[in-house]
Amino acid sequence: MNTEETNILRNIISDCIKNKRSAQEKLYKIFYGYGMSVCLRYAPEKDEAAEILNDSFLKVFANLKQYNFEQDFKPWFRKIIINTSIDYYRKSRQMLYNKDTELHNDINYSSENLHSLNMNDLLLMLSKIPDVYRLTFNLYEIEGYSHDEIADLMKITASTSRSNLTRAKKMLRKEYQNIFQENFNTQNAKTLEEYSKT
């Protein structure tokens, strides 16, 4: 973001702090796409992602006085989205945390054929695993939180967080294999069809 854009954003945020509706609409439009891309990783469906995003914006507008103008807005906003996502699942779903057991046989993952997955495939894979595992995976692998930090956020123990991450990876590996196998079978079917025409 250049100096001019930074100044424009600061003015918009200042007007939001004064509860100016037009400024709130501008801020919403500017960061809607970014916010939705984060929410879609935490929610299994678009409707839920939109609900989390709208709740996040409400929290943003309520807490903008605490925002430090010297820092980048996106990380501050992202943290609000993450906390809102956790709150959403804590309130609207009864998250069944596993007993405090740690899985010791972690799985080694190959990056082979990752190029065959697009963003929609990744979001689909994440949407198919249980909420608690999706949250843990996102917080650890994407956001960079430690297991101790995740434990504190989600009100679980660090070993439960490690266990949840292991299970999330195992489920995602299975989903990945399903998608890759489907793509492989489709490609082979097309090749056989083309071959049979020659």
Rosetta constraint file for C-alpha pairs under 8 A:
AtomPair CA 1 CA 5 HARMONIC 5.93 0.50
AtomPair CA 1 CA 6 HARMONIC 6.23 0.50
AtomPair CA 2 CA 6 HARMONIC 6.12 0.50
AtomPair CA 3 CA 7 HARMONIC 6.16 0.50
AtomPair CA 4 CA 8 HARMONIC 6.24 0.50
AtomPair CA 5 CA 9 HARMONIC 6.15 0.50
AtomPair CA 6 CA 10 HARMONIC 6.14 0.50
AtomPair CA 7 CA 11 HARMONIC 6.21 0.50
AtomPair CA 8 CA 12 HARMONIC 6.26 0.50
AtomPair CA 9 CA 13 HARMONIC 6.12 0.50
AtomPair CA 10 CA 14 HARMONIC 6.03 0.50
AtomPair CA 10 CA 69 HARMONIC 7.04 0.50
AtomPair CA 11 CA 15 HARMONIC 6.18 0.50
AtomPair CA 12 CA 16 HARMONIC 6.16 0.50
AtomPair CA 12 CA 23 HARMONIC 5.34 0.50
AtomPair CA 12 CA 24 HARMONIC 7.65 0.50
AtomPair CA 12 CA 26 HARMONIC 7.36 0.50
AtomPair CA 12 CA 27 HARMONIC 6.84 0.50
AtomPair CA 13 CA 17 HARMONIC 6.24 0.50
AtomPair CA 13 CA 23 HARMONIC 7.25 0.50
AtomPair CA 13 CA 24 HARMONIC 7.98 0.50
AtomPair CA 13 CA 27 HARMONIC 7.46 0.50
AtomPair CA 13 CA 64 HARMONIC 7.42 0.50
AtomPair CA 14 CA 18 HARMONIC 6.58 0.50
AtomPair CA 15 CA 19 HARMONIC 6.48 0.50
AtomPair CA 15 CA 20 HARMONIC 5.53 0.50
AtomPair CA 15 CA 23 HARMONIC 5.78 0.50
AtomPair CA 15 CA 24 HARMONIC 7.87 0.50
AtomPair CA 16 CA 20 HARMONIC 5.33 0.50
AtomPair CA 16 CA 21 HARMONIC 7.22 0.50
AtomPair CA 16 CA 23 HARMONIC 5.41 0.50
AtomPair CA 16 CA 24 HARMONIC 5.39 0.50
AtomPair CA 16 CA 61 HARMONIC 6.81 0.50
AtomPair CA 16 CA 64 HARMONIC 7.66 0.50
AtomPair CA 17 CA 61 HARMONIC 7.19 0.50
AtomPair CA 17 CA 64 HARMONIC 6.08 0.50
AtomPair CA 17 CA 65 HARMONIC 6.31 0.50
AtomPair CA 19 CA 23 HARMONIC 7.98 0.50
AtomPair CA 19 CA 24 HARMONIC 7.52 0.50
AtomPair CA 20 CA 24 HARMONIC 6.47 0.50
AtomPair CA 21 CA 25 HARMONIC 6.28 0.50
AtomPair CA 22 CA 26 HARMONIC 6.30 0.50
AtomPair CA 23 CA 27 HARMONIC 6.21 0.50
AtomPair CA 24 CA 28 HARMONIC 6.11 0.50
AtomPair CA 24 CA 61 HARMONIC 7.57 0.50
AtomPair CA 25 CA 29 HARMONIC 6.19 0.50
AtomPair CA 26 CA 30 HARMONIC 6.13 0.50
AtomPair CA 27 CA 31 HARMONIC 6.22 0.50
AtomPair CA 28 CA 32 HARMONIC 5.50 0.50
AtomPair CA 28 CA 57 HARMONIC 7.29 0.50
AtomPair CA 29 CA 33 HARMONIC 7.83 0.50
AtomPair CA 31 CA 35 HARMONIC 5.91 0.50
AtomPair CA 32 CA 36 HARMONIC 5.97 0.50
AtomPair CA 32 CA 53 HARMONIC 8.00 0.50
AtomPair CA 33 CA 37 HARMONIC 6.20 0.50
AtomPair CA 34 CA 38 HARMONIC 6.61 0.50
AtomPair CA 35 CA 39 HARMONIC 6.21 0.50
AtomPair CA 35 CA 53 HARMONIC 6.39 0.50
AtomPair CA 35 CA 77 HARMONIC 7.95 0.50
AtomPair CA 35 CA 78 HARMONIC 7.28 0.50
AtomPair CA 35 CA 81 HARMONIC 7.40 0.50
AtomPair CA 36 CA 40 HARMONIC 5.97 0.50
AtomPair CA 36 CA 49 HARMONIC 6.72 0.50
AtomPair CA 36 CA 50 HARMONIC 6.95 0.50
AtomPair CA 36 CA 53 HARMONIC 6.44 0.50
AtomPair CA 37 CA 41 HARMONIC 7.03 0.50
AtomPair CA 38 CA 42 HARMONIC 7.15 0.50
AtomPair CA 38 CA 78 HARMONIC 7.47 0.50
AtomPair CA 38 CA 81 HARMONIC 7.55 0.50
AtomPair CA 39 CA 43 HARMONIC 6.14 0.50
AtomPair CA 39 CA 49 HARMONIC 4.99 0.50
AtomPair CA 39 CA 50 HARMONIC 7.51 0.50
AtomPair CA 39 CA 52 HARMONIC 6.73 0.50
AtomPair CA 39 CA 53 HARMONIC 6.46 0.50
AtomPair CA 39 CA 81 HARMONIC 7.03 0.50
AtomPair CA 39 CA 85 HARMONIC 7.46 0.50
AtomPair CA 40 CA 44 HARMONIC 7.16 0.50
AtomPair CA 40 CA 45 HARMONIC 7.34 0.50
AtomPair CA 40 CA 46 HARMONIC 6.64 0.50
AtomPair CA 40 CA 49 HARMONIC 5.41 0.50
AtomPair CA 40 CA 123 HARMONIC 7.04 0.50
AtomPair CA 41 CA 123 HARMONIC 6.22 0.50
AtomPair CA 41 CA 126 HARMONIC 6.74 0.50
AtomPair CA 41 CA 127 HARMONIC 7.73 0.50
AtomPair CA 41 CA 134 HARMONIC 7.90 0.50
AtomPair CA 41 CA 138 HARMONIC 7.22 0.50
AtomPair CA 42 CA 49 HARMONIC 7.31 0.50
AtomPair CA 42 CA 85 HARMONIC 6.58 0.50
AtomPair CA 42 CA 126 HARMONIC 7.98 0.50
AtomPair CA 42 CA 131 HARMONIC 7.80 0.50
AtomPair CA 42 CA 134 HARMONIC 6.55 0.50
AtomPair CA 42 CA 135 HARMONIC 6.13 0.50
AtomPair CA 42 CA 138 HARMONIC 7.26 0.50
AtomPair CA 43 CA 48 HARMONIC 5.82 0.50
AtomPair CA 43 CA 49 HARMONIC 5.17 0.50
AtomPair CA 43 CA 85 HARMONIC 7.80 0.50
AtomPair CA 43 CA 127 HARMONIC 6.80 0.50
AtomPair CA 43 CA 131 HARMONIC 7.81 0.50
AtomPair CA 44 CA 48 HARMONIC 7.20 0.50
AtomPair CA 44 CA 49 HARMONIC 7.66 0.50
AtomPair CA 44 CA 124 HARMONIC 8.00 0.50
AtomPair CA 44 CA 126 HARMONIC 7.16 0.50
AtomPair CA 44 CA 127 HARMONIC 4.03 0.50
AtomPair CA 44 CA 128 HARMONIC 7.05 0.50
AtomPair CA 44 CA 131 HARMONIC 7.90 0.50
AtomPair CA 45 CA 49 HARMONIC 6.35 0.50
AtomPair CA 45 CA 127 HARMONIC 7.05 0.50
AtomPair CA 46 CA 50 HARMONIC 6.12 0.50
AtomPair CA 47 CA 51 HARMONIC 6.29 0.50
AtomPair CA 48 CA 52 HARMONIC 6.19 0.50
AtomPair CA 49 CA 53 HARMONIC 6.10 0.50
AtomPair CA 50 CA 54 HARMONIC 6.11 0.50
AtomPair CA 51 CA 55 HARMONIC 6.18 0.50
AtomPair CA 52 CA 56 HARMONIC 6.06 0.50
AtomPair CA 52 CA 81 HARMONIC 7.26 0.50
AtomPair CA 52 CA 84 HARMONIC 6.41 0.50
AtomPair CA 52 CA 85 HARMONIC 6.10 0.50
AtomPair CA 52 CA 88 HARMONIC 6.96 0.50
AtomPair CA 53 CA 57 HARMONIC 6.24 0.50
AtomPair CA 53 CA 81 HARMONIC 6.81 0.50
AtomPair CA 54 CA 58 HARMONIC 6.34 0.50
AtomPair CA 55 CA 59 HARMONIC 6.38 0.50
AtomPair CA 55 CA 84 HARMONIC 7.03 0.50
AtomPair CA 56 CA 60 HARMONIC 6.15 0.50
AtomPair CA 56 CA 80 HARMONIC 6.11 0.50
AtomPair CA 56 CA 81 HARMONIC 5.39 0.50
AtomPair CA 56 CA 84 HARMONIC 6.00 0.50
AtomPair CA 57 CA 61 HARMONIC 6.19 0.50
AtomPair CA 58 CA 62 HARMONIC 6.17 0.50
AtomPair CA 59 CA 63 HARMONIC 6.01 0.50
AtomPair CA 59 CA 80 HARMONIC 7.36 0.50
AtomPair CA 60 CA 64 HARMONIC 5.72 0.50
AtomPair CA 60 CA 77 HARMONIC 7.11 0.50
AtomPair CA 60 CA 80 HARMONIC 7.29 0.50
AtomPair CA 63 CA 67 HARMONIC 7.16 0.50
AtomPair CA 67 CA 76 HARMONIC 7.69 0.50
AtomPair CA 69 CA 73 HARMONIC 7.90 0.50
AtomPair CA 72 CA 76 HARMONIC 7.13 0.50
AtomPair CA 73 CA 77 HARMONIC 6.11 0.50
AtomPair CA 74 CA 78 HARMONIC 5.92 0.50
AtomPair CA 75 CA 79 HARMONIC 6.17 0.50
AtomPair CA 76 CA 80 HARMONIC 6.62 0.50
AtomPair CA 77 CA 81 HARMONIC 6.37 0.50
AtomPair CA 78 CA 82 HARMONIC 6.22 0.50
AtomPair CA 79 CA 83 HARMONIC 6.23 0.50
AtomPair CA 80 CA 84 HARMONIC 6.00 0.50
AtomPair CA 81 CA 85 HARMONIC 6.03 0.50
AtomPair CA 82 CA 86 HARMONIC 6.36 0.50
AtomPair CA 83 CA 87 HARMONIC 6.16 0.50
AtomPair CA 83 CA 153 HARMONIC 7.93 0.50
AtomPair CA 84 CA 88 HARMONIC 5.93 0.50
AtomPair CA 85 CA 89 HARMONIC 6.44 0.50
AtomPair CA 86 CA 90 HARMONIC 6.09 0.50
AtomPair CA 86 CA 135 HARMONIC 7.44 0.50
AtomPair CA 86 CA 153 HARMONIC 7.81 0.50
AtomPair CA 86 CA 154 HARMONIC 7.07 0.50
AtomPair CA 87 CA 91 HARMONIC 6.05 0.50
AtomPair CA 88 CA 92 HARMONIC 5.84 0.50
AtomPair CA 88 CA 93 HARMONIC 7.77 0.50
AtomPair CA 89 CA 93 HARMONIC 5.16 0.50
AtomPair CA 89 CA 94 HARMONIC 7.43 0.50
AtomPair CA 89 CA 95 HARMONIC 7.07 0.50
AtomPair CA 89 CA 131 HARMONIC 7.37 0.50
AtomPair CA 90 CA 94 HARMONIC 6.59 0.50
AtomPair CA 90 CA 95 HARMONIC 6.58 0.50
AtomPair CA 95 CA 131 HARMONIC 7.40 0.50
AtomPair CA 95 CA 132 HARMONIC 6.47 0.50
AtomPair CA 96 CA 132 HARMONIC 7.71 0.50
AtomPair CA 97 CA 132 HARMONIC 7.28 0.50
AtomPair CA 97 CA 156 HARMONIC 7.88 0.50
AtomPair CA 97 CA 160 HARMONIC 7.90 0.50
AtomPair CA 98 CA 160 HARMONIC 6.99 0.50
AtomPair CA 98 CA 164 HARMONIC 7.86 0.50
AtomPair CA 99 CA 160 HARMONIC 7.26 0.50
AtomPair CA 100 CA 157 HARMONIC 7.22 0.50
AtomPair CA 100 CA 159 HARMONIC 6.53 0.50
AtomPair CA 100 CA 160 HARMONIC 5.14 0.50
AtomPair CA 101 CA 159 HARMONIC 6.90 0.50
AtomPair CA 101 CA 160 HARMONIC 6.36 0.50
AtomPair CA 101 CA 163 HARMONIC 6.75 0.50
AtomPair CA 102 CA 159 HARMONIC 5.74 0.50
AtomPair CA 102 CA 160 HARMONIC 6.46 0.50
AtomPair CA 102 CA 162 HARMONIC 6.72 0.50
AtomPair CA 102 CA 163 HARMONIC 4.87 0.50
AtomPair CA 103 CA 162 HARMONIC 7.86 0.50
AtomPair CA 103 CA 163 HARMONIC 5.50 0.50
AtomPair CA 103 CA 166 HARMONIC 7.00 0.50
AtomPair CA 106 CA 166 HARMONIC 6.19 0.50
AtomPair CA 107 CA 166 HARMONIC 7.71 0.50
AtomPair CA 107 CA 169 HARMONIC 7.81 0.50
AtomPair CA 107 CA 170 HARMONIC 7.08 0.50
AtomPair CA 109 CA 173 HARMONIC 7.80 0.50
AtomPair CA 113 CA 117 HARMONIC 7.63 0.50
AtomPair CA 113 CA 180 HARMONIC 7.97 0.50
AtomPair CA 116 CA 180 HARMONIC 7.56 0.50
AtomPair CA 117 CA 121 HARMONIC 5.71 0.50
AtomPair CA 117 CA 122 HARMONIC 6.83 0.50
AtomPair CA 117 CA 180 HARMONIC 7.98 0.50
AtomPair CA 118 CA 122 HARMONIC 6.49 0.50
AtomPair CA 119 CA 123 HARMONIC 6.17 0.50
AtomPair CA 120 CA 124 HARMONIC 5.98 0.50
AtomPair CA 121 CA 125 HARMONIC 6.14 0.50
AtomPair CA 121 CA 179 HARMONIC 7.64 0.50
AtomPair CA 122 CA 126 HARMONIC 6.25 0.50
AtomPair CA 123 CA 127 HARMONIC 6.07 0.50
AtomPair CA 124 CA 128 HARMONIC 6.49 0.50
AtomPair CA 125 CA 129 HARMONIC 7.13 0.50
AtomPair CA 125 CA 172 HARMONIC 6.23 0.50
AtomPair CA 125 CA 175 HARMONIC 5.76 0.50
AtomPair CA 125 CA 176 HARMONIC 7.00 0.50
AtomPair CA 126 CA 134 HARMONIC 6.19 0.50
AtomPair CA 126 CA 172 HARMONIC 7.11 0.50
AtomPair CA 127 CA 134 HARMONIC 7.74 0.50
AtomPair CA 128 CA 175 HARMONIC 7.91 0.50
AtomPair CA 129 CA 133 HARMONIC 6.61 0.50
AtomPair CA 129 CA 134 HARMONIC 6.20 0.50
AtomPair CA 129 CA 168 HARMONIC 7.05 0.50
AtomPair CA 129 CA 171 HARMONIC 6.63 0.50
AtomPair CA 129 CA 172 HARMONIC 7.36 0.50
AtomPair CA 130 CA 134 HARMONIC 6.23 0.50
AtomPair CA 131 CA 135 HARMONIC 6.04 0.50
AtomPair CA 132 CA 136 HARMONIC 6.22 0.50
AtomPair CA 132 CA 164 HARMONIC 7.31 0.50
AtomPair CA 133 CA 137 HARMONIC 6.01 0.50
AtomPair CA 133 CA 164 HARMONIC 5.42 0.50
AtomPair CA 133 CA 165 HARMONIC 6.30 0.50
AtomPair CA 133 CA 167 HARMONIC 7.00 0.50
AtomPair CA 133 CA 168 HARMONIC 4.94 0.50
AtomPair CA 134 CA 138 HARMONIC 6.13 0.50
AtomPair CA 134 CA 168 HARMONIC 6.60 0.50
AtomPair CA 135 CA 139 HARMONIC 6.06 0.50
AtomPair CA 136 CA 140 HARMONIC 6.03 0.50
AtomPair CA 136 CA 150 HARMONIC 7.14 0.50
AtomPair CA 136 CA 161 HARMONIC 6.64 0.50
AtomPair CA 136 CA 164 HARMONIC 6.53 0.50
AtomPair CA 136 CA 165 HARMONIC 5.87 0.50
AtomPair CA 136 CA 168 HARMONIC 7.79 0.50
AtomPair CA 137 CA 141 HARMONIC 5.58 0.50
AtomPair CA 137 CA 142 HARMONIC 7.35 0.50
AtomPair CA 137 CA 164 HARMONIC 7.93 0.50
AtomPair CA 137 CA 165 HARMONIC 5.57 0.50
AtomPair CA 137 CA 168 HARMONIC 6.35 0.50
AtomPair CA 137 CA 169 HARMONIC 7.59 0.50
AtomPair CA 138 CA 142 HARMONIC 5.02 0.50
AtomPair CA 138 CA 143 HARMONIC 6.21 0.50
AtomPair CA 139 CA 143 HARMONIC 4.84 0.50
AtomPair CA 139 CA 144 HARMONIC 6.22 0.50
AtomPair CA 139 CA 145 HARMONIC 5.55 0.50
AtomPair CA 139 CA 150 HARMONIC 6.96 0.50
AtomPair CA 140 CA 144 HARMONIC 4.96 0.50
AtomPair CA 140 CA 145 HARMONIC 4.90 0.50
AtomPair CA 140 CA 146 HARMONIC 6.25 0.50
AtomPair CA 140 CA 147 HARMONIC 7.16 0.50
AtomPair CA 140 CA 150 HARMONIC 7.58 0.50
AtomPair CA 140 CA 165 HARMONIC 7.83 0.50
AtomPair CA 141 CA 145 HARMONIC 7.79 0.50
AtomPair CA 145 CA 149 HARMONIC 5.95 0.50
AtomPair CA 145 CA 150 HARMONIC 6.38 0.50
AtomPair CA 146 CA 150 HARMONIC 6.24 0.50
AtomPair CA 147 CA 151 HARMONIC 5.96 0.50
AtomPair CA 147 CA 158 HARMONIC 5.04 0.50
AtomPair CA 147 CA 159 HARMONIC 7.64 0.50
AtomPair CA 147 CA 161 HARMONIC 5.83 0.50
AtomPair CA 147 CA 162 HARMONIC 6.54 0.50
AtomPair CA 148 CA 152 HARMONIC 6.28 0.50
AtomPair CA 148 CA 157 HARMONIC 7.48 0.50
AtomPair CA 148 CA 158 HARMONIC 5.11 0.50
AtomPair CA 149 CA 153 HARMONIC 6.23 0.50
AtomPair CA 150 CA 154 HARMONIC 5.93 0.50
AtomPair CA 150 CA 156 HARMONIC 7.88 0.50
AtomPair CA 150 CA 158 HARMONIC 7.25 0.50
AtomPair CA 150 CA 161 HARMONIC 6.75 0.50
AtomPair CA 151 CA 155 HARMONIC 5.51 0.50
AtomPair CA 151 CA 156 HARMONIC 4.65 0.50
AtomPair CA 151 CA 157 HARMONIC 4.99 0.50
AtomPair CA 151 CA 158 HARMONIC 5.08 0.50
AtomPair CA 151 CA 160 HARMONIC 7.77 0.50
AtomPair CA 151 CA 161 HARMONIC 6.21 0.50
AtomPair CA 152 CA 156 HARMONIC 6.71 0.50
AtomPair CA 152 CA 157 HARMONIC 7.66 0.50
AtomPair CA 156 CA 160 HARMONIC 6.44 0.50
AtomPair CA 156 CA 161 HARMONIC 7.06 0.50
AtomPair CA 157 CA 161 HARMONIC 6.41 0.50
AtomPair CA 158 CA 162 HARMONIC 6.31 0.50
AtomPair CA 159 CA 163 HARMONIC 6.13 0.50
AtomPair CA 160 CA 164 HARMONIC 6.01 0.50
AtomPair CA 161 CA 165 HARMONIC 6.15 0.50
AtomPair CA 162 CA 166 HARMONIC 6.26 0.50
AtomPair CA 163 CA 167 HARMONIC 6.29 0.50
AtomPair CA 164 CA 168 HARMONIC 6.01 0.50
AtomPair CA 165 CA 169 HARMONIC 6.17 0.50
AtomPair CA 166 CA 170 HARMONIC 6.24 0.50
AtomPair CA 167 CA 171 HARMONIC 6.17 0.50
AtomPair CA 168 CA 172 HARMONIC 6.04 0.50
AtomPair CA 169 CA 173 HARMONIC 5.95 0.50
AtomPair CA 170 CA 174 HARMONIC 6.38 0.50
AtomPair CA 171 CA 175 HARMONIC 6.24 0.50
AtomPair CA 172 CA 176 HARMONIC 5.90 0.50
AtomPair CA 173 CA 177 HARMONIC 6.14 0.50
AtomPair CA 174 CA 178 HARMONIC 6.24 0.50
AtomPair CA 175 CA 179 HARMONIC 6.20 0.50
AtomPair CA 176 CA 180 HARMONIC 5.95 0.50
AtomPair CA 177 CA 181 HARMONIC 5.78 0.50
AtomPair CA 178 CA 182 HARMONIC 6.06 0.50
AtomPair CA 179 CA 183 HARMONIC 6.15 0.50
AtomPair CA 180 CA 184 HARMONIC 5.96 0.50
AtomPair CA 181 CA 185 HARMONIC 5.97 0.50
AtomPair CA 182 CA 186 HARMONIC 6.09 0.50
AtomPair CA 183 CA 187 HARMONIC 6.07 0.50
AtomPair CA 184 CA 188 HARMONIC 6.12 0.50
AtomPair CA 185 CA 189 HARMONIC 6.02 0.50
AtomPair CA 186 CA 190 HARMONIC 6.28 0.50
AtomPair CA 187 CA 191 HARMONIC 6.23 0.50
AtomPair CA 188 CA 192 HARMONIC 6.07 0.50
AtomPair CA 189 CA 193 HARMONIC 6.08 0.50
AtomPair CA 190 CA 194 HARMONIC 6.13 0.50
AtomPair CA 191 CA 195 HARMONIC 6.04 0.50
AtomPair CA 192 CA 196 HARMONIC 6.03 0.50
AtomPair CA 193 CA 197 HARMONIC 6.56 0.50
AtomPair CA 194 CA 198 HARMONIC 6.90 0.50
